[in-house]
Amino acid sequence: MRVIGVDNEALGIMKRVAAQEMADAKNVDLVLIAPQGNPPVCRIMDYGKFRFEQSKRDKELRKNQKHVELKEVRMSLNIDDNDLKTKVNNAVKFLKAGDKVKVTIRFKGREMTHPKLGEKLMARFVEACAEFGAAEKPGKFEGRNLNVILAPKKVPEKDTKTKEVTENGKNKVGEAQA
């Protein structure tokens, strides 16, 4: 087997017993890196330290990830305009926070005979939220529910705007400088 040393130096091809004796002399482990190689590749290293560093790297990567949650807004087909505005405001709040929103319209009783009304209501809802999110797919019926998932749009970071003053004492908007 091909053996790589502690400092990533190639020690050459040797028998497993000799490589294990070298690892034992340095008080470290002999780890099989590439068993499919011809000859197989082993490395002399402190395996416990390697696992610890690998877990630290994995933890750091997980910490930097953004966990997107799926929030749900439910409404019925006969929702009033003010109630619809409240639901839209809730959905916008969730989208601003970076979460996906599942919008569900529940059909009760004979309302199932009018799916076009639900599609119109869903189109109004998606249009009201269009500034902050977009529908991933068109509306889809699942049993007695019409569902759409809204994904947040990338909102540009708010930058601190400084007023630029021209020579005549007015800023770019045209207001007088105080």
PyRosetta script that sets phi, psi and omega in degrees:
from pyrosetta import init, pose_from_sequence

init()
pose = pose_from_sequence("MRVIGVDNEALGIMKRVAAQEMADAKNVDLVLIAPQGNPPVCRIMDYGKFRFEQSKRDKELRKNQKHVELKEVRMSLNIDDNDLKTKVNNAVKFLKAGDKVKVTIRFKGREMTHPKLGEKLMARFVEACAEFGAAEKPGKFEGRNLNVILAPKKVPEKDTKTKEVTENGKNKVGEAQA")
pose.set_psi(1, 148.9)
pose.set_omega(1, 178.6)
pose.set_phi(2, -82.4)
pose.set_psi(2, 132.6)
pose.set_omega(2, -174.0)
pose.set_phi(3, -118.1)
pose.set_psi(3, 134.6)
pose.set_omega(3, 175.8)
pose.set_phi(4, -113.4)
pose.set_psi(4, 134.4)
pose.set_omega(4, -175.2)
pose.set_phi(5, -79.9)
pose.set_psi(5, -175.1)
pose.set_omega(5, -177.1)
pose.set_phi(6, -64.4)
pose.set_psi(6, -37.7)
pose.set_omega(6, -177.9)
pose.set_phi(7, -96.8)
pose.set_psi(7, 29.9)
pose.set_omega(7, 179.7)
pose.set_phi(8, 61.7)
pose.set_psi(8, 24.5)
pose.set_omega(8, 176.6)
pose.set_phi(9, -92.7)
pose.set_psi(9, 142.8)
pose.set_omega(9, 179.8)
pose.set_phi(10, -78.3)
pose.set_psi(10, 121.3)
pose.set_omega(10, -180.0)
pose.set_phi(11, -94.5)
pose.set_psi(11, -7.4)
pose.set_omega(11, 176.7)
pose.set_phi(12, 100.9)
pose.set_psi(12, -170.4)
pose.set_omega(12, -178.8)
pose.set_phi(13, -97.0)
pose.set_psi(13, 128.6)
pose.set_omega(13, -179.7)
pose.set_phi(14, -149.7)
pose.set_psi(14, 170.4)
pose.set_omega(14, 178.5)
pose.set_phi(15, -74.0)
pose.set_psi(15, 156.1)
pose.set_omega(15, -178.0)
pose.set_phi(16, -61.6)
pose.set_psi(16, -38.7)
pose.set_omega(16, -178.1)
pose.set_phi(17, -63.7)
pose.set_psi(17, -42.5)
pose.set_omega(17, 179.6)
pose.set_phi(18, -66.6)
pose.set_psi(18, -40.6)
pose.set_omega(18, 179.0)
pose.set_phi(19, -65.4)
pose.set_psi(19, -39.5)
pose.set_omega(19, 179.2)
pose.set_phi(20, -66.2)
pose.set_psi(20, -37.3)
pose.set_omega(20, 177.1)
pose.set_phi(21, -64.4)
pose.set_psi(21, -40.0)
pose.set_omega(21, 177.2)
pose.set_phi(22, -62.7)
pose.set_psi(22, -42.5)
pose.set_omega(22, -179.8)
pose.set_phi(23, -65.5)
pose.set_psi(23, -41.5)
pose.set_omega(23, 179.8)
pose.set_phi(24, -66.1)
pose.set_psi(24, -35.1)
pose.set_omega(24, 179.8)
pose.set_phi(25, -66.1)
pose.set_psi(25, -34.0)
pose.set_omega(25, 179.1)
pose.set_phi(26, -90.3)
pose.set_psi(26, -0.6)
pose.set_omega(26, 178.4)
pose.set_phi(27, 62.6)
pose.set_psi(27, 41.6)
pose.set_omega(27, 177.2)
pose.set_phi(28, -131.0)
pose.set_psi(28, -173.6)
pose.set_omega(28, -175.3)
pose.set_phi(29, -107.3)
pose.set_psi(29, 156.4)
pose.set_omega(29, 172.7)
pose.set_phi(30, -104.6)
pose.set_psi(30, 115.6)
pose.set_omega(30, -173.3)
pose.set_phi(31, -116.3)
pose.set_psi(31, 130.4)
pose.set_omega(31, 177.7)
pose.set_phi(32, -78.9)
pose.set_psi(32, 114.8)
pose.set_omega(32, -176.3)
pose.set_phi(33, -91.4)
pose.set_psi(33, -50.7)
pose.set_omega(33, -176.7)
pose.set_phi(34, -128.6)
pose.set_psi(34, 89.6)
pose.set_omega(34, -178.4)
pose.set_phi(35, -70.4)
pose.set_psi(35, -23.1)
pose.set_omega(35, -177.7)
pose.set_phi(36, -81.7)
pose.set_psi(36, -8.9)
pose.set_omega(36, -179.7)
pose.set_phi(37, -68.9)
pose.set_psi(37, 162.8)
pose.set_omega(37, 178.3)
pose.set_phi(38, -124.9)
pose.set_psi(38, 98.4)
pose.set_omega(38, 0.0)
pose.set_phi(39, -78.1)
pose.set_psi(39, 163.4)
pose.set_omega(39, 178.3)
pose.set_phi(40, -60.6)
pose.set_psi(40, 148.5)
pose.set_omega(40, -176.5)
pose.set_phi(41, -105.6)
pose.set_psi(41, 129.7)
pose.set_omega(41, 176.5)
pose.set_phi(42, -121.9)
pose.set_psi(42, 155.6)
pose.set_omega(42, 179.8)
pose.set_phi(43, -131.8)
pose.set_psi(43, 139.6)
pose.set_omega(43, 176.6)
pose.set_phi(44, -93.3)
pose.set_psi(44, 116.1)
pose.set_omega(44, -177.0)
pose.set_phi(45, -157.0)
pose.set_psi(45, 165.6)
pose.set_omega(45, 173.3)
pose.set_phi(46, -85.4)
pose.set_psi(46, 102.4)
pose.set_omega(46, -173.3)
pose.set_phi(47, -66.3)
pose.set_psi(47, -36.1)
pose.set_omega(47, 178.5)
pose.set_phi(48, -62.6)
pose.set_psi(48, -43.0)
pose.set_omega(48, 178.2)
pose.set_phi(49, -65.5)
pose.set_psi(49, -40.2)
pose.set_omega(49, 178.9)
pose.set_phi(50, -61.3)
pose.set_psi(50, -46.1)
pose.set_omega(50, 178.9)
pose.set_phi(51, -63.4)
pose.set_psi(51, -40.1)
pose.set_omega(51, 179.3)
pose.set_phi(52, -63.0)
pose.set_psi(52, -46.4)
pose.set_omega(52, 179.6)
pose.set_phi(53, -64.8)
pose.set_psi(53, -37.7)
pose.set_omega(53, 178.8)
pose.set_phi(54, -65.7)
pose.set_psi(54, -41.1)
pose.set_omega(54, 178.8)
pose.set_phi(55, -67.3)
pose.set_psi(55, -34.6)
pose.set_omega(55, 176.1)
pose.set_phi(56, -64.0)
pose.set_psi(56, -42.8)
pose.set_omega(56, 178.7)
pose.set_phi(57, -63.0)
pose.set_psi(57, -44.4)
pose.set_omega(57, 179.9)
pose.set_phi(58, -63.0)
pose.set_psi(58, -40.9)
pose.set_omega(58, 179.0)
pose.set_phi(59, -64.0)
pose.set_psi(59, -40.2)
pose.set_omega(59, 178.7)
pose.set_phi(60, -64.6)
pose.set_psi(60, -40.3)
pose.set_omega(60, 178.1)
pose.set_phi(61, -65.7)
pose.set_psi(61, -40.9)
pose.set_omega(61, 178.3)
pose.set_phi(62, -65.6)
pose.set_psi(62, -34.8)
pose.set_omega(62, -178.3)
pose.set_phi(63, -66.5)
pose.set_psi(63, -33.9)
pose.set_omega(63, -176.8)
pose.set_phi(64, -82.6)
pose.set_psi(64, -8.3)
pose.set_omega(64, -179.7)
pose.set_phi(65, -79.9)
pose.set_psi(65, 146.3)
pose.set_omega(65, 176.2)
pose.set_phi(66, -96.5)
pose.set_psi(66, 122.4)
pose.set_omega(66, 179.4)
pose.set_phi(67, -88.4)
pose.set_psi(67, 114.5)
pose.set_omega(67, -179.5)
pose.set_phi(68, -90.3)
pose.set_psi(68, 124.6)
pose.set_omega(68, 178.2)
pose.set_phi(69, -97.7)
pose.set_psi(69, 158.7)
pose.set_omega(69, 176.7)
pose.set_phi(70, -108.8)
pose.set_psi(70, 110.4)
pose.set_omega(70, 177.0)
pose.set_phi(71, -96.5)
pose.set_psi(71, 154.4)
pose.set_omega(71, -177.8)
pose.set_phi(72, -123.8)
pose.set_psi(72, 137.5)
pose.set_omega(72, 173.6)
pose.set_phi(73, -120.1)
pose.set_psi(73, 120.6)
pose.set_omega(73, -177.7)
pose.set_phi(74, -111.9)
pose.set_psi(74, 142.0)
pose.set_omega(74, 176.1)
pose.set_phi(75, -151.4)
pose.set_psi(75, 165.2)
pose.set_omega(75, 178.4)
pose.set_phi(76, -103.5)
pose.set_psi(76, 171.5)
pose.set_omega(76, -176.9)
pose.set_phi(77, -67.8)
pose.set_psi(77, -32.0)
pose.set_omega(77, -176.7)
pose.set_phi(78, -98.2)
pose.set_psi(78, 48.5)
pose.set_omega(78, -178.6)
pose.set_phi(79, -82.4)
pose.set_psi(79, 144.1)
pose.set_omega(79, 179.4)
pose.set_phi(80, -81.9)
pose.set_psi(80, 161.9)
pose.set_omega(80, -176.5)
pose.set_phi(81, -61.0)
pose.set_psi(81, -44.7)
pose.set_omega(81, -179.2)
pose.set_phi(82, -67.1)
pose.set_psi(82, -36.6)
pose.set_omega(82, 176.5)
pose.set_phi(83, -66.1)
pose.set_psi(83, -38.3)
pose.set_omega(83, 177.4)
pose.set_phi(84, -63.0)
pose.set_psi(84, -41.2)
pose.set_omega(84, 178.2)
pose.set_phi(85, -62.4)
pose.set_psi(85, -39.0)
pose.set_omega(85, 177.9)
pose.set_phi(86, -63.5)
pose.set_psi(86, -43.6)
pose.set_omega(86, 178.8)
pose.set_phi(87, -64.4)
pose.set_psi(87, -40.0)
pose.set_omega(87, 177.9)
pose.set_phi(88, -63.2)
pose.set_psi(88, -43.5)
pose.set_omega(88, 179.4)
pose.set_phi(89, -61.2)
pose.set_psi(89, -40.6)
pose.set_omega(89, 177.1)
pose.set_phi(90, -63.3)
pose.set_psi(90, -43.6)
pose.set_omega(90, -180.0)
pose.set_phi(91, -64.1)
pose.set_psi(91, -40.8)
pose.set_omega(91, 178.9)
pose.set_phi(92, -63.8)
pose.set_psi(92, -39.9)
pose.set_omega(92, 178.2)
pose.set_phi(93, -61.1)
pose.set_psi(93, -43.4)
pose.set_omega(93, 178.5)
pose.set_phi(94, -65.3)
pose.set_psi(94, -41.3)
pose.set_omega(94, -179.3)
pose.set_phi(95, -66.0)
pose.set_psi(95, -38.4)
pose.set_omega(95, 177.7)
pose.set_phi(96, -63.7)
pose.set_psi(96, -32.4)
pose.set_omega(96, 178.9)
pose.set_phi(97, -75.9)
pose.set_psi(97, -6.8)
pose.set_omega(97, 178.0)
pose.set_phi(98, 92.7)
pose.set_psi(98, 11.1)
pose.set_omega(98, -179.5)
pose.set_phi(99, -95.8)
pose.set_psi(99, 153.5)
pose.set_omega(99, 173.1)
pose.set_phi(100, -81.0)
pose.set_psi(100, 153.2)
pose.set_omega(100, -178.7)
pose.set_phi(101, -125.3)
pose.set_psi(101, 126.7)
pose.set_omega(101, 174.3)
pose.set_phi(102, -97.9)
pose.set_psi(102, 116.5)
pose.set_omega(102, -179.8)
pose.set_phi(103, -99.0)
pose.set_psi(103, 124.9)
pose.set_omega(103, -176.4)
pose.set_phi(104, -124.1)
pose.set_psi(104, 128.6)
pose.set_omega(104, 172.2)
pose.set_phi(105, -109.3)
pose.set_psi(105, 121.8)
pose.set_omega(105, -179.6)
pose.set_phi(106, -93.1)
pose.set_psi(106, 132.2)
pose.set_omega(106, 177.1)
pose.set_phi(107, -103.5)
pose.set_psi(107, 128.8)
pose.set_omega(107, -179.1)
pose.set_phi(108, -115.6)
pose.set_psi(108, 141.8)
pose.set_omega(108, 173.4)
pose.set_phi(109, 54.2)
pose.set_psi(109, -124.1)
pose.set_omega(109, -175.8)
pose.set_phi(110, -79.1)
pose.set_psi(110, -2.4)
pose.set_omega(110, 178.8)
pose.set_phi(111, -62.8)
pose.set_psi(111, -22.1)
pose.set_omega(111, -179.7)
pose.set_phi(112, -63.8)
pose.set_psi(112, -18.4)
pose.set_omega(112, 179.4)
pose.set_phi(113, -79.2)
pose.set_psi(113, -5.7)
pose.set_omega(113, -178.5)
pose.set_phi(114, -124.7)
pose.set_psi(114, 65.7)
pose.set_omega(114, -179.3)
pose.set_phi(115, -67.7)
pose.set_psi(115, -25.4)
pose.set_omega(115, -180.0)
pose.set_phi(116, -64.0)
pose.set_psi(116, -34.2)
pose.set_omega(116, 177.6)
pose.set_phi(117, -64.2)
pose.set_psi(117, -39.6)
pose.set_omega(117, 177.5)
pose.set_phi(118, -65.9)
pose.set_psi(118, -39.7)
pose.set_omega(118, 179.1)
pose.set_phi(119, -65.9)
pose.set_psi(119, -37.8)
pose.set_omega(119, 177.0)
pose.set_phi(120, -65.1)
pose.set_psi(120, -43.4)
pose.set_omega(120, 178.8)
pose.set_phi(121, -63.0)
pose.set_psi(121, -41.8)
pose.set_omega(121, 179.2)
pose.set_phi(122, -64.8)
pose.set_psi(122, -39.4)
pose.set_omega(122, 178.3)
pose.set_phi(123, -63.3)
pose.set_psi(123, -40.0)
pose.set_omega(123, 176.7)
pose.set_phi(124, -62.7)
pose.set_psi(124, -41.7)
pose.set_omega(124, -178.4)
pose.set_phi(125, -65.7)
pose.set_psi(125, -46.6)
pose.set_omega(125, -178.9)
pose.set_phi(126, -64.5)
pose.set_psi(126, -38.6)
pose.set_omega(126, 178.7)
pose.set_phi(127, -65.7)
pose.set_psi(127, -36.7)
pose.set_omega(127, 179.2)
pose.set_phi(128, -68.2)
pose.set_psi(128, -28.6)
pose.set_omega(128, -180.0)
pose.set_phi(129, -97.0)
pose.set_psi(129, 5.5)
pose.set_omega(129, -171.2)
pose.set_phi(130, -61.0)
pose.set_psi(130, -28.3)
pose.set_omega(130, -178.7)
pose.set_phi(131, -68.6)
pose.set_psi(131, -29.9)
pose.set_omega(131, -173.4)
pose.set_phi(132, -109.8)
pose.set_psi(132, -18.3)
pose.set_omega(132, -178.8)
pose.set_phi(133, -158.6)
pose.set_psi(133, 162.5)
pose.set_omega(133, 179.8)
pose.set_phi(134, -130.7)
pose.set_psi(134, 152.0)
pose.set_omega(134, 179.7)
pose.set_phi(135, -72.8)
pose.set_psi(135, 132.2)
pose.set_omega(135, 178.3)
pose.set_phi(136, -70.7)
pose.set_psi(136, -41.0)
pose.set_omega(136, -179.9)
pose.set_phi(137, -140.1)
pose.set_psi(137, 160.7)
pose.set_omega(137, 174.8)
pose.set_phi(138, -65.5)
pose.set_psi(138, 164.9)
pose.set_omega(138, -177.2)
pose.set_phi(139, -56.5)
pose.set_psi(139, 144.9)
pose.set_omega(139, -176.0)
pose.set_phi(140, -136.1)
pose.set_psi(140, 131.1)
pose.set_omega(140, 178.0)
pose.set_phi(141, -83.4)
pose.set_psi(141, 131.0)
pose.set_omega(141, 173.4)
pose.set_phi(142, -129.0)
pose.set_psi(142, 96.3)
pose.set_omega(142, -176.1)
pose.set_phi(143, 69.7)
pose.set_psi(143, -120.5)
pose.set_omega(143, -179.9)
pose.set_phi(144, -99.5)
pose.set_psi(144, 15.9)
pose.set_omega(144, -178.6)
pose.set_phi(145, -119.4)
pose.set_psi(145, 144.7)
pose.set_omega(145, 172.0)
pose.set_phi(146, -108.8)
pose.set_psi(146, 121.0)
pose.set_omega(146, -174.7)
pose.set_phi(147, -118.6)
pose.set_psi(147, 142.8)
pose.set_omega(147, 170.9)
pose.set_phi(148, -139.2)
pose.set_psi(148, 139.8)
pose.set_omega(148, 176.1)
pose.set_phi(149, -108.2)
pose.set_psi(149, 124.1)
pose.set_omega(149, 178.3)
pose.set_phi(150, -99.0)
pose.set_psi(150, 130.2)
pose.set_omega(150, 177.5)
pose.set_phi(151, -104.8)
pose.set_psi(151, 140.2)
pose.set_omega(151, -178.7)
pose.set_phi(152, -68.2)
pose.set_psi(152, 143.3)
pose.set_omega(152, 173.5)
pose.set_phi(153, -84.3)
pose.set_psi(153, 154.4)
pose.set_omega(153, 176.3)
pose.set_phi(154, -69.2)
pose.set_psi(154, 118.2)
pose.set_omega(154, 177.6)
pose.set_phi(155, -94.7)
pose.set_psi(155, 124.9)
pose.set_omega(155, 179.8)
pose.set_phi(156, -63.8)
pose.set_psi(156, 144.7)
pose.set_omega(156, 179.6)
pose.set_phi(157, -60.5)
pose.set_psi(157, 138.8)
pose.set_omega(157, 176.8)
pose.set_phi(158, -74.8)
pose.set_psi(158, 120.0)
pose.set_omega(158, 179.4)
pose.set_phi(159, -102.6)
pose.set_psi(159, 150.4)
pose.set_omega(159, -179.2)
pose.set_phi(160, -78.0)
pose.set_psi(160, 113.3)
pose.set_omega(160, -178.0)
pose.set_phi(161, -87.0)
pose.set_psi(161, 131.6)
pose.set_omega(161, 175.6)
pose.set_phi(162, -102.3)
pose.set_psi(162, 144.2)
pose.set_omega(162, -180.0)
pose.set_phi(163, -77.3)
pose.set_psi(163, 122.3)
pose.set_omega(163, 177.6)
pose.set_phi(164, -90.8)
pose.set_psi(164, 129.8)
pose.set_omega(164, -176.2)
pose.set_phi(165, -105.6)
pose.set_psi(165, 131.2)
pose.set_omega(165, 176.8)
pose.set_phi(166, -88.4)
pose.set_psi(166, -179.0)
pose.set_omega(166, -175.8)
pose.set_phi(167, -64.8)
pose.set_psi(167, -30.7)
pose.set_omega(167, -176.2)
pose.set_phi(168, -84.9)
pose.set_psi(168, 9.6)
pose.set_omega(168, 174.6)
pose.set_phi(169, 86.4)
pose.set_psi(169, 11.4)
pose.set_omega(169, 179.0)
pose.set_phi(170, -113.6)
pose.set_psi(170, 148.2)
pose.set_omega(170, 176.2)
pose.set_phi(171, -83.5)
pose.set_psi(171, 178.9)
pose.set_omega(171, -173.8)
pose.set_phi(172, -61.5)
pose.set_psi(172, -27.4)
pose.set_omega(172, -178.6)
pose.set_phi(173, -78.0)
pose.set_psi(173, -20.7)
pose.set_omega(173, 178.5)
pose.set_phi(174, 105.1)
pose.set_psi(174, 8.2)
pose.set_omega(174, 179.6)
pose.set_phi(175, -86.8)
pose.set_psi(175, 149.6)
pose.set_omega(175, 179.0)
pose.set_phi(176, -74.0)
pose.set_psi(176, 140.1)
pose.set_omega(176, 179.2)
pose.set_phi(177, -76.7)
pose.set_psi(177, 130.5)
pose.set_omega(177, -177.8)
pose.set_phi(178, -84.2)
pose.dump_pdb("model.pdb")
